[in-house]
Amino acid sequence: MWRQLILALIFAASVPLLSGLWLLVSAPHKSETTKHDFVQLSSTQPFQLSRFPLTDISCIPDLEETIIVKNLPDGDAEISFSHMLHLLRLLDASGTKNKSTYQGSLFKLLTNSNAEATIHRPAAFLQTRWGIRAKIGRDTLYGEQHVDQCLSTFAELGVTLDESVSIDSLHYTVRDLLNDSIANFDLDQPEIEWTAVAYASYLAPVTRVWRNRFGAEFSFDDLTASLMHRDLSKQSCAGLHILNSMAVIAQVNDAYGVLSPYIRDQLSRRLTLLVEGASQTQLSEGAWALDWFEPDSSSYNSMYRAPISGRIGRLLATGHLLETMLLLPNSRQIPESQIKAGVAWLQQELLLLSSAECCDRFCPAIHGCIVLASYCRE
Protein backbone atom coordinates (compact mmCIF):
# COMPACT_ATOMS: atom_id res chain seq x y z
CA MET A 1 0.00 0.00 0.00
CA TRP A 2 2.83 2.38 0.90
CA ARG A 3 4.43 1.61 -2.43
CA GLN A 4 1.23 2.51 -4.25
CA LEU A 5 0.89 5.72 -2.24
CA ILE A 6 4.47 6.79 -3.01
CA LEU A 7 3.99 6.08 -6.71
CA ALA A 8 0.77 8.11 -6.67
CA LEU A 9 2.53 11.05 -4.99
CA ILE A 10 5.39 10.91 -7.52
CA PHE A 11 2.91 10.87 -10.40
CA ALA A 12 0.94 13.76 -8.93
CA ALA A 13 4.09 15.81 -8.48
CA SER A 14 5.34 15.03 -11.98
CA VAL A 15 2.22 16.23 -13.81
CA PRO A 16 2.70 19.98 -13.18
CA LEU A 17 6.44 19.59 -13.70
CA LEU A 18 5.95 17.93 -17.09
CA SER A 19 3.29 20.47 -17.99
CA GLY A 20 5.65 23.27 -17.09
CA LEU A 21 8.43 21.72 -19.14
CA TRP A 22 6.08 21.37 -22.13
CA LEU A 23 5.03 25.01 -21.88
CA LEU A 24 8.67 26.03 -21.60
CA VAL A 25 9.57 24.07 -24.74
CA SER A 26 6.53 24.95 -26.82
CA ALA A 27 6.04 28.63 -25.96
CA PRO A 28 7.59 31.07 -28.42
CA HIS A 29 10.29 33.07 -26.63
CA LYS A 30 12.39 35.82 -28.10
CA SER A 31 15.54 33.95 -27.10
CA GLU A 32 14.38 30.84 -28.91
CA THR A 33 14.50 32.47 -32.33
CA THR A 34 18.28 32.73 -32.08
CA LYS A 35 18.53 28.93 -31.76
CA HIS A 36 16.81 28.23 -35.05
CA ASP A 37 18.72 30.16 -37.70
CA PHE A 38 17.82 28.30 -40.88
CA VAL A 39 20.36 30.22 -42.90
CA GLN A 40 23.44 32.01 -41.68
CA LEU A 41 23.71 35.37 -43.42
CA SER A 42 26.89 37.39 -43.20
CA SER A 43 25.13 40.39 -44.76
CA THR A 44 21.97 42.07 -43.52
CA GLN A 45 21.56 44.35 -46.56
CA PRO A 46 19.17 43.20 -49.31
CA PHE A 47 20.05 43.36 -53.00
CA GLN A 48 18.95 46.63 -54.50
CA LEU A 49 17.03 46.24 -57.73
CA SER A 50 17.71 48.44 -60.75
CA ARG A 51 14.90 50.02 -62.73
CA PHE A 52 15.07 51.03 -66.37
CA PRO A 53 12.42 53.65 -67.22
CA LEU A 54 12.36 55.32 -70.61
CA THR A 55 13.51 58.92 -70.37
CA ASP A 56 11.28 60.70 -72.87
CA ILE A 57 7.80 59.98 -71.52
CA SER A 58 5.46 62.97 -71.71
CA CYS A 59 3.76 63.64 -68.35
CA ILE A 60 1.13 66.08 -67.13
CA PRO A 61 2.74 68.90 -65.03
CA ASP A 62 2.73 68.27 -61.27
CA LEU A 63 1.27 64.83 -61.89
CA GLU A 64 3.50 63.03 -59.41
CA GLU A 65 2.67 65.28 -56.46
CA THR A 66 -1.04 65.10 -57.35
CA ILE A 67 -1.22 61.32 -57.37
CA ILE A 68 0.89 60.96 -54.20
CA VAL A 69 -1.38 63.32 -52.25
CA LYS A 70 -4.48 61.61 -53.65
CA ASN A 71 -3.30 58.25 -52.28
CA LEU A 72 -2.41 59.46 -48.78
CA PRO A 73 -5.31 58.78 -46.37
CA ASP A 74 -6.90 61.40 -44.15
CA GLY A 75 -5.23 61.83 -40.79
CA ASP A 76 -8.03 60.07 -38.89
CA ALA A 77 -8.51 57.25 -41.38
CA GLU A 78 -7.46 53.77 -40.33
CA ILE A 79 -5.96 51.95 -43.26
CA SER A 80 -5.04 48.32 -43.65
CA PHE A 81 -1.61 46.76 -43.19
CA SER A 82 -1.55 45.87 -46.90
CA HIS A 83 -2.48 49.44 -47.85
CA MET A 84 0.46 50.74 -45.82
CA LEU A 85 2.82 48.30 -47.55
CA HIS A 86 1.64 49.60 -50.92
CA LEU A 87 2.03 53.22 -49.80
CA LEU A 88 5.59 52.57 -48.65
CA ARG A 89 6.44 51.26 -52.12
CA LEU A 90 4.80 54.27 -53.78
CA LEU A 91 6.69 56.74 -51.60
CA ASP A 92 9.93 54.88 -52.31
CA ALA A 93 9.39 55.29 -56.07
CA SER A 94 8.52 58.97 -55.79
CA GLY A 95 10.43 62.17 -55.26
CA THR A 96 7.59 63.87 -53.41
CA LYS A 97 8.12 66.44 -50.67
CA ASN A 98 8.28 65.07 -47.11
CA LYS A 99 8.82 61.59 -48.56
CA SER A 100 11.12 60.44 -45.75
CA THR A 101 8.75 61.74 -43.08
CA TYR A 102 5.79 59.85 -44.56
CA GLN A 103 7.86 56.67 -44.94
CA GLY A 104 9.24 56.86 -41.42
CA SER A 105 5.82 57.30 -39.85
CA LEU A 106 4.29 54.44 -41.85
CA PHE A 107 7.17 52.09 -41.10
CA LYS A 108 6.97 52.73 -37.37
CA LEU A 109 3.22 52.15 -37.45
CA LEU A 110 3.73 48.89 -39.34
CA THR A 111 6.39 47.54 -37.01
CA ASN A 112 5.04 48.99 -33.74
CA SER A 113 8.52 50.41 -33.19
CA ASN A 114 7.49 53.90 -32.05
CA ALA A 115 7.22 53.87 -28.27
CA GLU A 116 5.90 57.45 -28.24
CA ALA A 117 3.11 56.83 -30.74
CA THR A 118 -0.31 58.19 -29.86
CA ILE A 119 -1.97 55.64 -32.17
CA HIS A 120 -1.59 52.02 -31.11
CA ARG A 121 -2.74 49.41 -33.62
CA PRO A 122 -3.07 45.73 -32.79
CA ALA A 123 0.17 43.91 -33.61
CA ALA A 124 0.29 42.69 -37.22
CA PHE A 125 2.83 40.01 -36.34
CA LEU A 126 2.67 36.73 -34.45
CA GLN A 127 5.38 35.07 -32.39
CA THR A 128 6.30 31.59 -33.62
CA ARG A 129 8.79 28.92 -32.64
CA TRP A 130 11.05 30.10 -35.48
CA GLY A 131 10.73 33.87 -35.19
CA ILE A 132 7.78 36.05 -36.15
CA ARG A 133 5.18 35.96 -38.90
CA ALA A 134 2.85 38.57 -40.31
CA LYS A 135 -0.81 37.76 -39.80
CA ILE A 136 -2.52 36.95 -43.07
CA GLY A 137 -6.05 37.41 -44.33
CA ARG A 138 -7.66 39.07 -47.31
CA ASP A 139 -10.13 40.99 -45.16
CA THR A 140 -7.97 41.87 -42.17
CA LEU A 141 -6.84 45.38 -41.29
CA TYR A 142 -3.90 44.08 -39.32
CA GLY A 143 -2.10 41.63 -41.57
CA GLU A 144 -0.76 41.00 -45.05
CA GLN A 145 -2.92 39.76 -47.91
CA HIS A 146 -0.29 37.47 -49.46
CA VAL A 147 2.32 35.14 -47.98
CA ASP A 148 5.57 37.10 -47.37
CA GLN A 149 4.10 40.32 -48.79
CA CYS A 150 5.58 42.25 -45.88
CA LEU A 151 9.01 40.59 -46.14
CA SER A 152 9.06 41.22 -49.89
CA THR A 153 8.17 44.89 -49.41
CA PHE A 154 10.88 45.34 -46.79
CA ALA A 155 13.40 43.79 -49.19
CA GLU A 156 12.40 46.14 -52.02
CA LEU A 157 12.68 49.13 -49.69
CA GLY A 158 16.21 48.13 -48.66
CA VAL A 159 15.24 47.40 -45.04
CA THR A 160 18.08 45.54 -43.34
CA LEU A 161 17.61 42.30 -41.42
CA ASP A 162 18.61 44.09 -38.21
CA GLU A 163 15.65 46.51 -38.39
CA SER A 164 13.48 46.34 -35.27
CA VAL A 165 9.95 44.87 -35.17
CA SER A 166 7.97 44.89 -31.92
CA ILE A 167 5.18 42.64 -30.68
CA ASP A 168 3.71 44.05 -27.50
CA SER A 169 6.75 44.53 -25.26
CA LEU A 170 9.02 42.06 -27.07
CA HIS A 171 11.53 43.21 -29.64
CA TYR A 172 12.41 41.26 -32.77
CA THR A 173 14.04 42.06 -36.09
CA VAL A 174 13.30 41.51 -39.78
CA ARG A 175 15.73 38.57 -39.55
CA ASP A 176 13.14 36.81 -37.37
CA LEU A 177 10.55 37.38 -40.11
CA LEU A 178 12.85 35.83 -42.72
CA ASN A 179 13.77 32.98 -40.38
CA ASP A 180 10.15 31.92 -39.93
CA SER A 181 9.54 32.13 -43.67
CA ILE A 182 12.48 29.86 -44.44
CA ALA A 183 11.49 27.43 -41.69
CA ASN A 184 8.06 26.97 -43.26
CA PHE A 185 9.01 27.24 -46.92
CA ASP A 186 7.29 24.82 -49.29
CA LEU A 187 7.51 24.81 -53.08
CA ASP A 188 3.84 23.86 -53.19
CA GLN A 189 2.61 26.77 -51.09
CA PRO A 190 -0.31 28.50 -52.86
CA GLU A 191 1.50 31.82 -53.27
CA ILE A 192 5.23 31.83 -53.82
CA GLU A 193 5.86 35.02 -55.78
CA TRP A 194 6.34 37.40 -52.83
CA THR A 195 8.54 34.81 -51.13
CA ALA A 196 10.64 34.64 -54.32
CA VAL A 197 11.28 38.40 -54.30
CA ALA A 198 12.22 38.35 -50.62
CA TYR A 199 14.61 35.40 -50.98
CA ALA A 200 16.20 36.80 -54.15
CA SER A 201 16.87 40.03 -52.27
CA TYR A 202 18.02 38.71 -48.88
CA LEU A 203 19.47 35.27 -49.64
CA ALA A 204 20.98 35.49 -53.13
CA PRO A 205 23.86 37.80 -52.13
CA VAL A 206 25.01 35.14 -49.64
CA THR A 207 23.75 31.68 -50.59
CA ARG A 208 22.11 29.67 -53.38
CA VAL A 209 20.39 27.15 -51.10
CA TRP A 210 18.36 27.05 -47.88
CA ARG A 211 16.71 24.40 -45.70
CA ASN A 212 13.32 24.46 -44.03
CA ARG A 213 12.51 23.11 -40.56
CA PHE A 214 12.11 19.58 -41.92
CA GLY A 215 15.62 19.61 -43.34
CA ALA A 216 14.46 19.78 -46.98
CA GLU A 217 16.94 21.70 -49.14
CA PHE A 218 15.86 24.14 -51.84
CA SER A 219 17.69 26.22 -54.39
CA PHE A 220 16.95 29.16 -56.65
CA ASP A 221 16.68 26.64 -59.47
CA ASP A 222 13.81 24.96 -57.59
CA LEU A 223 12.13 28.27 -56.82
CA THR A 224 12.42 29.56 -60.38
CA ALA A 225 11.14 26.31 -61.90
CA SER A 226 8.10 26.47 -59.61
CA LEU A 227 7.37 30.04 -60.73
CA MET A 228 7.70 29.18 -64.41
CA HIS A 229 5.26 26.26 -64.16
CA ARG A 230 2.47 28.12 -62.37
CA ASP A 231 -0.81 28.76 -64.19
CA LEU A 232 -1.01 32.55 -64.47
CA SER A 233 -4.80 32.49 -64.82
CA LYS A 234 -5.10 31.11 -61.28
CA GLN A 235 -2.77 33.56 -59.55
CA SER A 236 -3.39 36.83 -57.71
CA CYS A 237 -3.37 40.05 -59.73
CA ALA A 238 -3.69 38.22 -63.07
CA GLY A 239 -0.40 36.38 -62.52
CA LEU A 240 1.60 39.60 -62.84
CA HIS A 241 3.44 39.06 -59.56
CA ILE A 242 4.75 35.82 -61.07
CA LEU A 243 6.14 37.85 -63.99
CA ASN A 244 7.52 40.40 -61.54
CA SER A 245 9.29 37.79 -59.38
CA MET A 246 10.83 36.14 -62.45
CA ALA A 247 12.15 39.54 -63.58
CA VAL A 248 13.62 40.08 -60.10
CA ILE A 249 15.35 36.67 -60.13
CA ALA A 250 16.74 37.31 -63.62
CA GLN A 251 18.25 40.58 -62.40
CA VAL A 252 19.65 38.99 -59.24
CA ASN A 253 21.10 36.12 -61.26
CA ASP A 254 22.96 38.60 -63.47
CA ALA A 255 24.63 39.88 -60.29
CA TYR A 256 25.25 36.65 -58.35
CA GLY A 257 24.82 33.71 -60.73
CA VAL A 258 22.40 31.81 -58.48
CA LEU A 259 20.85 29.80 -61.34
CA SER A 260 22.25 26.88 -63.28
CA PRO A 261 22.79 27.57 -67.01
CA TYR A 262 19.79 25.39 -67.91
CA ILE A 263 17.31 27.18 -65.59
CA ARG A 264 18.79 30.56 -66.52
CA ASP A 265 18.06 29.87 -70.19
CA GLN A 266 14.60 28.53 -69.40
CA LEU A 267 13.82 31.66 -67.41
CA SER A 268 15.04 33.89 -70.22
CA ARG A 269 12.82 32.09 -72.73
CA ARG A 270 9.82 32.26 -70.40
CA LEU A 271 10.24 35.99 -69.86
CA THR A 272 10.64 36.58 -73.59
CA LEU A 273 7.51 34.58 -74.34
CA LEU A 274 5.40 36.47 -71.81
CA VAL A 275 6.67 39.90 -72.84
CA GLU A 276 6.04 39.10 -76.50
CA GLY A 277 2.56 37.90 -75.58
CA ALA A 278 1.85 41.13 -73.69
CA SER A 279 2.95 43.15 -76.71
CA GLN A 280 0.15 41.47 -78.69
CA THR A 281 -2.65 41.98 -76.16
CA GLN A 282 -2.59 45.72 -75.56
CA LEU A 283 -6.01 47.29 -76.11
CA SER A 284 -6.42 50.13 -78.58
CA GLU A 285 -6.91 52.58 -75.69
CA GLY A 286 -3.42 51.73 -74.37
CA ALA A 287 -4.42 49.50 -71.45
CA TRP A 288 -4.14 45.76 -70.84
CA ALA A 289 -6.86 43.44 -69.53
CA LEU A 290 -6.55 40.61 -67.02
CA ASP A 291 -5.83 38.08 -69.78
CA TRP A 292 -2.73 40.01 -70.88
CA PHE A 293 -0.79 36.75 -71.23
CA GLU A 294 -3.16 35.09 -73.73
CA PRO A 295 -2.57 36.55 -77.20
CA ASP A 296 -4.25 33.54 -78.83
CA SER A 297 -7.28 33.63 -76.58
CA SER A 298 -10.70 33.76 -78.20
CA SER A 299 -11.36 36.73 -75.91
CA TYR A 300 -8.71 38.80 -77.66
CA ASN A 301 -10.76 41.73 -78.84
CA SER A 302 -11.68 44.87 -76.99
CA MET A 303 -15.44 44.32 -77.21
CA TYR A 304 -15.24 40.92 -75.51
CA ARG A 305 -12.42 41.65 -73.13
CA ALA A 306 -13.72 44.87 -71.61
CA PRO A 307 -16.45 43.12 -69.58
CA ILE A 308 -13.88 40.59 -68.31
CA SER A 309 -11.66 43.22 -66.76
CA GLY A 310 -13.72 46.36 -66.37
CA ARG A 311 -12.08 49.66 -65.61
CA ILE A 312 -10.46 48.58 -62.34
CA GLY A 313 -9.27 45.30 -63.84
CA ARG A 314 -7.58 47.15 -66.69
CA LEU A 315 -6.02 49.53 -64.19
CA LEU A 316 -4.70 46.59 -62.17
CA ALA A 317 -3.27 44.77 -65.20
CA THR A 318 -1.74 47.86 -66.82
CA GLY A 319 -0.10 49.17 -63.64
CA HIS A 320 1.33 45.80 -62.64
CA LEU A 321 2.60 45.03 -66.15
CA LEU A 322 4.30 48.38 -66.73
CA GLU A 323 5.83 48.28 -63.25
CA THR A 324 7.42 44.93 -64.10
CA MET A 325 8.74 46.33 -67.38
CA LEU A 326 10.79 48.74 -65.26
CA LEU A 327 12.77 45.76 -63.93
CA LEU A 328 13.78 44.54 -67.38
CA PRO A 329 16.51 46.10 -69.51
CA ASN A 330 15.04 48.33 -72.22
CA SER A 331 15.96 45.79 -74.89
CA ARG A 332 13.76 43.17 -73.20
CA GLN A 333 10.72 45.36 -72.56
CA ILE A 334 7.67 45.65 -74.76
CA PRO A 335 8.08 48.22 -77.58
CA GLU A 336 8.60 51.83 -76.50
CA SER A 337 5.47 53.03 -78.32
CA GLN A 338 3.33 50.61 -76.29
CA ILE A 339 4.87 51.70 -73.00
CA LYS A 340 4.15 55.33 -73.86
CA ALA A 341 0.55 54.47 -74.74
CA GLY A 342 0.14 52.57 -71.47
CA VAL A 343 1.60 55.40 -69.39
CA ALA A 344 -0.67 57.91 -71.15
CA TRP A 345 -3.71 55.75 -70.36
CA LEU A 346 -2.65 55.46 -66.71
CA GLN A 347 -2.33 59.23 -66.41
CA GLN A 348 -5.88 59.77 -67.64
CA GLU A 349 -7.40 57.03 -65.49
CA LEU A 350 -5.62 57.89 -62.27
CA LEU A 351 -6.48 61.57 -62.53
CA LEU A 352 -10.14 60.56 -62.83
CA LEU A 353 -10.05 58.55 -59.61
CA SER A 354 -11.11 60.37 -56.46
CA SER A 355 -9.14 60.08 -53.22
CA ALA A 356 -11.89 57.81 -51.86
CA GLU A 357 -11.62 55.54 -54.91
CA CYS A 358 -7.84 55.43 -54.59
CA CYS A 359 -8.11 54.27 -50.98
CA ASP A 360 -10.89 51.81 -51.74
CA ARG A 361 -9.01 50.33 -54.72
CA PHE A 362 -5.54 50.96 -53.38
CA CYS A 363 -3.86 47.96 -55.04
CA PRO A 364 -4.56 48.80 -58.71
CA ALA A 365 -4.37 52.53 -58.01
CA ILE A 366 -1.00 52.44 -56.28
CA HIS A 367 0.67 50.09 -58.76
CA GLY A 368 -0.35 52.48 -61.50
CA CYS A 369 0.90 55.42 -59.46
CA ILE A 370 4.27 53.71 -58.93
CA VAL A 371 4.65 53.54 -62.71
CA LEU A 372 3.86 57.24 -63.09
CA ALA A 373 6.11 58.17 -60.17
CA SER A 374 8.94 56.28 -61.87
CA TYR A 375 8.39 57.85 -65.30
CA CYS A 376 7.19 61.30 -64.34
CA ARG A 377 9.65 62.28 -61.62
CA GLU A 378 10.52 65.93 -62.10
Helices and strands as residue ranges (DSSP letters): H 2-26, H 30-33, H 63-71, H 81-93, H 99-111, E 125-128, E 131-134, H 149-157, E 164-167, E 170-173, H 174-183, H 193-202, E 209-211, E 217-219, H 220-228, G 232-234, G 236-239, H 240-256, H 261-280, H 302-325, G 330-332, H 336-352, H 355-360, H 362-375
